[in-house]
Amino acid sequence: MNPFDIKSVLLAKHAQHVVLVHFPIALFLAGVAFDWLGQWKRNAALATAAYYNLLVASGSTLPVVATGILAWRWQLEGARLKGNLLFHLALGTVSSLLIWLVWWLHHRARRRTGQPLPIYRLPVELLGAFIVALTGHLGGFLSGINS
């Protein structure tokens, strides 16, 4: 395979998922870090940075989920999922839902002028960060990087 052949890069059976998955992970974790720092320092600029990181993170989960399903269909020809692959799918779904939930909590608070962010979002963000990290760790084993 030629590394400069665009067709082989774009049409590889699993490469898109492996590449795209890093965007929501990094954006979500950065958004959570900005939110925690903004809460601690009471800094509106950090809260705004958190919001926009979470916005892009939630949107970027859509192609990641789609390419993950396509990788399963192409790589395994739609075979029944079991073991770590099934666990990765379940954790990935929960991760995506938690990312969307955290963004929605921020969005709802921004839409309602003068209403502060709910304090219960902090443990939800912490849970989300843990689940995202666990999902990524398991994905690393499935791809052969962490084996």
C-alpha positions in Angstrom: 0.0 0.0 0.0 1.3 3.4 -1.0 1.1 5.9 1.8 0.5 8.7 -0.7 -2.4 7.0 -2.5 -5.5 9.0 -1.6 -7.9 6.2 -2.6 -6.3 3.7 -0.3 -6.3 6.1 2.6 -9.9 7.2 2.2 -11.3 3.8 1.4 -9.4 1.7 4.0 -11.9 -0.4 5.9 -11.2 1.0 9.3 -8.8 3.9 9.0 -11.4 6.6 9.2 -12.8 5.5 12.6 -9.3 5.2 14.1 -8.4 8.7 12.9 -11.6 10.5 13.7 -12.1 9.1 17.2 -9.4 11.4 18.6 -11.4 14.6 17.9 -14.3 14.0 20.2 -12.0 12.5 22.9 -9.7 15.5 22.9 -12.4 18.1 22.5 -14.5 16.6 25.3 -11.7 16.3 27.7 -10.5 19.8 27.0 -14.1 21.1 27.4 -14.4 19.4 30.8 -11.0 20.8 31.9 -12.0 24.3 30.8 -15.3 23.9 32.6 -13.7 22.8 35.8 -11.1 25.6 35.6 -13.9 28.1 34.8 -15.9 26.9 37.8 -12.9 27.1 40.1 -11.6 30.5 38.8 -15.1 31.9 38.1 -13.9 32.9 34.7 -16.5 33.4 31.9 -13.9 33.1 29.1 -13.1 29.6 30.3 -16.8 28.7 30.5 -17.2 29.9 26.9 -14.2 27.8 25.8 -15.7 24.8 27.5 -19.0 25.3 25.8 -17.5 25.5 22.3 -15.3 22.5 22.9 -18.3 20.5 24.0 -20.3 21.7 21.0 -17.7 20.5 18.5 -17.1 17.3 20.5 -20.7 16.4 20.5 -21.0 17.1 16.7 -17.9 15.1 16.0 -19.3 12.0 17.7 -21.7 11.5 14.7 -19.0 10.6 12.1 -17.1 8.6 14.7 -20.2 6.4 15.5 -21.0 6.1 11.8 -17.4 5.1 10.9 -17.3 2.6 13.8 -20.4 0.9 12.5 -19.0 0.9 9.0 -15.7 -0.6 10.2 -17.7 -3.4 11.9 -19.7 -4.0 8.7 -16.7 -4.0 6.4 -14.0 -5.5 8.6 -16.1 -8.2 10.2 -18.7 -8.4 7.5 -21.5 -7.7 10.0 -20.6 -10.7 12.2 -22.2 -10.9 15.6 -20.3 -8.8 18.1 -19.0 -10.4 21.3 -16.4 -9.9 23.9 -14.3 -6.7 23.9 -15.8 -5.5 20.6 -19.3 -5.6 22.0 -18.1 -3.9 25.2 -16.4 -1.2 23.1 -19.6 -0.6 21.1 -21.6 -0.3 24.4 -19.0 2.0 25.9 -18.8 4.1 22.7 -22.6 4.5 22.7 -22.6 5.6 26.4 -19.7 7.9 25.7 -21.4 9.6 22.9 -24.6 10.0 24.9 -22.7 11.5 27.8 -20.9 13.9 25.6 -24.2 15.1 24.1 -25.8 15.3 27.6 -23.0 17.5 28.9 -23.2 19.8 25.9 -27.0 20.0 26.3 -26.6 21.0 30.0 -24.3 23.8 29.0 -26.5 24.8 26.0 -29.6 24.9 28.2 -28.0 27.1 30.8 -26.6 29.5 28.1 -30.0 29.7 26.5 -31.6 30.7 29.8 -30.2 34.2 30.5 -28.9 34.6 34.0 -29.3 31.0 35.0 -26.1 29.4 36.3 -24.9 26.0 35.1 -26.3 23.2 37.3 -23.7 22.0 39.8 -24.6 18.3 39.2 -22.9 18.7 35.7 -19.5 18.3 37.3 -19.9 14.7 38.4 -21.6 13.9 35.1 -18.6 15.4 33.3 -16.2 13.4 35.5 -18.2 10.2 34.7 -18.1 11.1 31.0 -14.4 11.6 31.1 -13.9 8.3 32.7 -16.1 6.4 30.3 -14.5 8.2 27.3 -11.1 7.2 28.5 -12.1 3.6 29.2 -13.7 3.4 25.7 -10.5 4.8 24.1 -8.3 2.4 26.1 -10.4 -0.6 25.0 -10.4 0.7 21.4 -6.6 0.8 21.5 -6.5 -2.8 22.4 -8.9 -3.7 19.7 -6.8 -1.8 17.1 -3.6 -3.5 18.3 -1.9 -0.3 19.6 -2.1 -1.3 23.3 -1.6 -5.0 22.9 
